């Protein structure tokens, strides 16, 4: 007995492989979800050479529930994010920061046999998020990771409606960060390489826009209180440190294997803070989804069929740097 479902995995040669996963009968608070949509994140590219199921921005419909499920029922629309489980006992878990749990189960380090690039998945109810009824599945999928990452950065930076927030990059993360900051009531100052994305940035809620390619200094009038860096590569920190208000924060949210090297004295003299961050803890994830639904925040998506060809085309567009702005796989039935 149990369940068999189709999955799409990475492989040694970096090719996406169609395969099958078998899971036993549901127990505890486990939930069987039929996947309807999967966001595709650049983190998935990092695991293309790993023998694991790809995808961590999953959204779908509850099909069956285990004996200890308390709230979810068949037919509910749900999503999941980067974290799948935690110990539930440590100080981090008990204080609402299970995303920092030493025994956390995260995409890329646990549960290699399932992910959002699949027809189904089985997760604990405790790590599924029931979607607000006004939030469409295709819009919710990229919020599961990209949305939660930038929302988490804004939260950890203690952004308030009177904050002046700088956002570096108008891409998969940046175009969502602009919307969240703008809907929080912030002055939203956007930096991008060229003017090509200015119209998009202003439409999404930016109050100011600055092109930075080839620029060695910027005059933006008032400094920014918080800087959210969403670019795939680290920017020229010399260009941005001088734009920071005293006691401001700098939050890099994209992945880089390079060391972080910042001008040292401006950091000290202006009491600046470098704030790391990862995906939301569950309480904040719920708040992010509710906030997005209330304020009509949604990604700009490019849709692909949920099959091997669609996944490969979506990943190629992402790798080529041509995605505008989030790729989403859509189940065919």
C-alpha positions as CSV (number, residue, x, y, z in Angstrom):
1,X,0.0,0.0,0.0
2,X,1.0,3.6,0.3
3,X,1.5,6.1,-2.5
4,X,3.5,6.3,-5.7
5,X,4.0,9.6,-7.5
6,X,6.1,11.1,-10.3
7,X,9.0,13.3,-9.3
8,X,11.7,15.3,-11.2
9,X,15.2,15.0,-9.9
10,X,18.6,16.4,-10.4
11,X,21.4,14.1,-11.6
12,X,25.2,13.8,-11.7
13,X,25.4,15.3,-15.2
14,X,23.0,18.1,-14.4
15,X,20.1,16.8,-16.4
16,X,16.6,16.7,-15.0
17,X,15.4,13.1,-14.6
18,X,11.8,11.9,-14.4
19,X,11.5,9.3,-11.7
20,X,9.1,7.8,-9.1
21,X,8.9,8.1,-5.3
22,X,7.1,5.6,-3.1
23,X,5.8,6.7,0.4
24,X,4.0,4.6,2.9
25,X,0.5,5.1,4.4
26,X,-0.1,8.4,6.1
27,X,0.5,8.5,9.8
28,X,0.6,11.2,12.5
29,X,-0.2,14.6,11.0
30,X,1.0,13.8,7.5
31,X,-0.9,15.2,4.6
32,X,-1.0,14.0,0.9
33,X,-0.9,17.1,-1.4
34,X,-1.6,16.9,-5.1
35,X,0.8,19.5,-6.5
36,X,-0.8,22.1,-8.8
37,X,2.0,24.6,-9.1
38,X,5.7,24.9,-8.3
39,X,7.7,28.0,-8.3
40,X,11.2,27.6,-9.7
41,X,14.0,29.3,-7.7
42,X,17.6,29.8,-8.6
43,X,18.4,27.6,-5.5
44,X,17.0,24.7,-7.6
45,X,19.8,25.3,-10.1
46,X,22.3,24.8,-7.3
47,X,21.0,21.3,-6.9
48,X,20.7,20.2,-10.5
49,X,23.8,17.9,-10.0
50,X,22.4,16.3,-6.9
51,X,20.4,13.1,-6.7
52,X,17.3,14.7,-5.2
53,X,13.9,15.8,-6.1
54,X,13.9,19.5,-7.1
55,X,11.6,22.3,-6.0
56,X,10.7,23.9,-2.7
57,X,8.0,26.5,-3.7
58,X,5.1,24.0,-3.7
59,X,1.4,24.7,-3.8
60,X,-1.4,22.2,-4.2
61,X,-4.7,20.7,-3.0
62,X,-5.0,18.4,0.0
63,X,-6.1,14.9,-1.1
64,X,-5.8,12.8,2.0
65,X,-5.0,13.4,5.7
66,X,-3.4,11.4,8.4
67,X,-5.1,10.4,11.7
68,X,-3.7,13.3,13.8
69,X,-4.4,16.1,11.3
70,X,-6.3,18.8,13.2
71,X,-7.3,21.6,10.8
72,X,-6.7,20.7,7.1
73,X,-9.2,18.8,5.1
74,X,-9.4,17.3,1.6
75,X,-9.9,20.1,-0.9
76,X,-7.9,22.8,1.0
77,X,-5.3,24.8,-1.0
78,X,-2.0,24.7,0.8
79,X,1.7,25.5,0.2
80,X,5.0,24.7,1.7
81,X,8.4,26.3,1.9
82,X,12.0,25.5,2.5
83,X,11.7,23.9,5.9
84,X,9.8,20.6,6.4
85,X,10.3,19.7,10.0
86,X,12.1,20.6,13.3
87,X,12.7,19.1,16.7
88,X,10.0,21.2,18.4
89,X,11.9,21.0,21.7
90,X,14.9,23.4,21.6
91,X,14.9,27.0,22.6
92,X,14.7,28.2,19.0
93,X,11.6,26.1,18.3
94,X,9.9,27.1,21.5
95,X,10.5,30.8,20.8
96,X,9.1,30.7,17.3
97,X,12.4,30.4,15.5
98,X,12.3,26.8,14.3
99,X,14.0,27.9,11.1
100,X,17.2,28.1,13.3
101,X,16.7,24.6,14.9
102,X,19.8,22.4,14.9
103,X,17.6,19.5,13.8
104,X,15.6,21.3,11.1
105,X,14.9,19.6,7.9
106,X,15.5,21.8,4.9
107,X,15.4,21.5,1.2
108,X,18.7,20.3,0.0
109,X,19.7,18.7,3.3
110,X,16.7,16.3,4.0
111,X,13.7,14.6,2.4
112,X,15.6,14.1,-0.9
113,X,12.9,11.8,-2.3
114,X,10.3,14.5,-2.6
115,X,9.9,18.2,-3.5
116,X,7.6,20.5,-5.4
117,X,8.7,19.3,-8.8
118,X,6.4,16.3,-8.5
119,X,2.8,15.2,-8.9
120,X,2.3,14.8,-5.2
121,X,4.1,15.3,-1.9
122,X,3.6,14.2,1.7
123,X,4.4,16.7,4.5
124,X,3.4,17.3,8.1
125,X,0.4,19.5,8.6
126,X,2.5,21.6,10.9
127,X,4.7,22.7,8.0
128,X,1.9,23.3,5.5
129,X,0.3,26.7,5.1
130,X,-3.4,27.0,4.2
131,X,-3.7,29.7,1.5
132,X,-5.9,32.7,2.0
133,X,-8.9,32.3,-0.3
134,X,-8.1,35.4,-2.4
135,X,-4.6,34.2,-3.2
136,X,-4.4,32.1,-6.4
137,X,-2.2,29.0,-6.4
138,X,0.0,30.2,-9.2
139,X,0.7,33.5,-7.3
140,X,1.2,31.7,-4.0
141,X,3.9,29.4,-5.3
142,X,6.7,32.0,-5.6
143,X,5.7,33.5,-2.3
144,X,6.6,30.3,-0.5
145,X,10.3,31.0,-0.8
146,X,11.0,34.3,-2.7
147,X,8.2,36.1,-0.9
148,X,9.1,34.7,2.5
149,X,12.8,35.5,2.1
150,X,12.2,39.3,1.4
151,X,9.4,39.6,3.9
152,X,11.7,38.0,6.5
153,X,14.5,40.5,5.7
154,X,12.1,43.4,6.1
155,X,10.9,42.0,9.4
156,X,14.4,41.4,10.8
157,X,15.5,44.9,9.8
158,X,12.6,46.3,11.9
159,X,11.2,48.2,8.9
160,X,8.4,50.6,9.8
161,X,6.0,52.7,7.6
162,X,8.3,55.7,8.1
163,X,11.4,53.8,6.9
164,X,13.2,54.7,3.7
165,X,14.1,51.3,2.2
166,X,16.6,50.7,-0.6
167,X,16.2,47.6,-2.8
168,X,19.1,46.5,-5.0
169,X,18.0,44.5,-8.0
170,X,14.6,44.1,-9.8
171,X,14.4,40.4,-10.3
172,X,12.7,37.4,-8.8
173,X,13.3,38.6,-5.2
174,X,13.5,42.3,-5.8
175,X,10.2,42.8,-7.6
176,X,8.5,41.2,-4.6
177,X,10.6,43.2,-2.1
178,X,9.5,46.4,-3.8
179,X,5.8,45.5,-3.4
180,X,6.1,44.5,0.2
181,X,8.0,47.6,1.2
182,X,5.7,49.9,-0.7
183,X,2.6,48.3,0.8
184,X,4.2,48.7,4.3
185,X,4.1,52.4,3.6
186,X,7.8,52.9,3.1
187,X,9.7,55.2,0.8
188,X,11.0,52.6,-1.6
189,X,14.2,53.4,-3.4
190,X,15.2,51.0,-6.2
191,X,18.6,50.4,-7.7
192,X,19.1,48.5,-10.9
193,X,21.9,48.2,-13.5
194,X,20.1,50.0,-16.3
195,X,16.9,52.0,-16.9
196,X,15.3,48.9,-18.6
197,X,13.3,47.9,-15.5
198,X,12.4,51.4,-14.3
199,X,8.8,51.3,-15.6
200,X,8.2,47.9,-13.8
201,X,9.8,49.2,-10.6
202,X,7.6,52.3,-10.5
203,X,4.5,50.3,-11.3
204,X,5.2,47.9,-8.5
205,X,5.5,50.8,-6.0
206,X,9.0,52.3,-6.1
207,X,9.1,56.0,-5.2
208,X,12.6,56.5,-6.7
209,X,14.8,54.6,-9.2
210,X,18.5,54.8,-9.9
211,X,20.5,53.1,-12.6
212,X,23.9,52.0,-11.3
213,X,25.9,50.4,-14.2
214,X,29.2,52.2,-14.6
215,X,28.4,54.6,-11.8
216,X,31.0,55.3,-9.1
217,X,28.8,57.5,-6.8
218,X,25.2,58.2,-6.3
219,X,23.2,61.2,-5.1
220,X,19.9,60.1,-3.8
221,X,19.1,63.0,-1.6
222,X,18.2,61.4,1.7
223,X,20.0,58.3,2.9
224,X,18.2,55.0,3.2
225,X,17.5,53.4,6.6
226,X,17.5,49.8,5.3
227,X,19.1,48.2,2.3
228,X,17.7,44.9,0.9
229,X,20.2,43.4,-1.6
230,X,18.5,40.9,-3.9
231,X,21.0,40.6,-6.8
232,X,22.4,37.3,-7.8
233,X,25.9,38.6,-7.3
234,X,27.2,40.9,-4.5
235,X,27.1,44.5,-5.6
236,X,29.9,47.1,-5.3
237,X,29.6,47.7,-1.6
238,X,31.5,50.9,-1.8
239,X,28.7,52.4,-3.9
240,X,26.0,51.6,-1.2
241,X,27.6,52.0,2.2
242,X,27.8,55.7,1.7
243,X,24.0,55.8,1.1
244,X,23.2,54.4,4.5
245,X,21.6,56.5,7.3
246,X,23.2,56.1,10.8
247,X,22.1,52.9,12.6
248,X,20.8,51.5,9.3
249,X,20.8,47.9,8.3
250,X,22.1,46.0,5.2
251,X,20.3,42.7,4.4
252,X,21.8,40.5,1.7
253,X,19.2,37.9,0.8
254,X,20.5,36.1,-2.3
255,X,23.1,33.3,-2.3
256,X,26.8,34.0,-2.9
257,X,29.8,31.8,-2.1
258,X,32.1,34.8,-2.0
259,X,33.3,36.4,1.2
260,X,31.5,39.6,2.3
261,X,33.9,42.5,2.1
262,X,32.7,45.9,3.2
263,X,34.3,49.2,3.8
264,X,35.2,48.9,7.5
265,X,35.2,52.5,8.9
266,X,31.9,53.6,7.6
267,X,30.4,50.5,9.2
268,X,31.8,51.6,12.6
269,X,31.3,55.3,12.3
270,X,27.6,55.0,11.3
271,X,26.7,52.0,13.5
272,X,25.5,50.0,10.6
273,X,24.2,46.5,10.9
274,X,24.7,43.6,8.5
275,X,21.6,41.4,8.9
276,X,21.7,37.8,7.6
277,X,18.5,35.9,7.0
278,X,16.9,32.8,5.5
279,X,13.3,31.8,4.8
280,X,10.6,32.8,7.3
281,X,9.7,30.9,10.4
282,X,6.2,29.6,10.2
283,X,4.4,32.3,12.1
284,X,6.0,35.0,9.9
285,X,5.2,32.9,6.8
286,X,1.5,32.9,7.7
287,X,1.7,36.7,8.2
288,X,3.4,37.2,4.9
289,X,0.7,35.2,3.0
290,X,-2.1,37.2,4.8
291,X,-0.3,40.5,4.1
292,X,0.1,39.6,0.4
293,X,-3.5,38.5,0.1
294,X,-4.8,41.7,1.8
295,X,-2.7,44.1,-0.3
296,X,-2.8,42.3,-3.6
297,X,0.9,41.5,-3.7
298,X,1.7,38.9,-6.3
299,X,4.6,37.9,-8.5
300,X,5.0,38.6,-12.2
301,X,5.1,35.0,-13.5
302,X,6.1,33.2,-16.6
303,X,4.1,29.9,-16.8
304,X,5.5,26.6,-18.0
305,X,3.8,23.2,-18.4
306,X,4.6,20.8,-15.5
307,X,6.5,18.2,-17.5
308,X,10.1,17.4,-18.3
309,X,10.3,19.8,-21.2
310,X,8.6,22.6,-19.3
311,X,11.0,22.2,-16.3
312,X,14.0,22.2,-18.6
313,X,12.9,25.3,-20.5
314,X,12.1,27.1,-17.2
315,X,15.5,26.3,-15.7
316,X,17.3,27.3,-18.9
317,X,15.5,30.7,-19.0
318,X,16.5,31.2,-15.3
319,X,20.1,30.2,-15.9
320,X,20.3,32.5,-18.9
321,X,19.2,35.4,-16.8
322,X,16.1,36.0,-18.9
323,X,13.3,35.2,-16.4
324,X,10.8,38.0,-15.8
325,X,10.4,37.5,-13.0
326,X,9.4,34.1,-11.6
327,X,9.0,30.9,-13.4
328,X,6.0,28.8,-12.3
329,X,5.2,25.2,-13.4
330,X,1.5,24.5,-13.9
331,X,0.1,20.9,-13.6
332,X,-1.5,19.8,-16.9
333,X,-4.5,18.1,-15.4
